[in-house]
């Protein structure tokens, strides 16, 4: 018998594919709590937004189930005329690992994310001292394959 049931697999897919960036974790917490409720006696959300389930509340022996809910995220700073999305960090993500990472870009008012990839100036377009550059917060961007700003929006 597998410990992965269709219900648990469905939960995991929903949870992992849900956008839950730092400071905006409530949708992920709701998915987690909805799945957990049949297995716990009580649940709470504290003043910091931490959601947790409790088994045997008020007893000498009780169990608390909690987990980390947010994920790495960036905010759109501006969109260049040629369609590249320039971003700023939300939280403590490491910009050095961003290049070539696939991302979902959520645009206000759109139902589905736009798929993109983090980029930075390619080696073949950097000359002289620029060729030694490493990814920095001011030279990374997201490329969604748009020809211009209007196509992104």
Helices and strands as residue ranges (DSSP letters): H 6-16, H 26-36, G 37-39, E 42-45, E 51-55, E 63-65, E 73-79, E 84-90, G 95-97, E 102-105, E 114-120, G 123-125, G 128-132, E 140-143, H 149-152
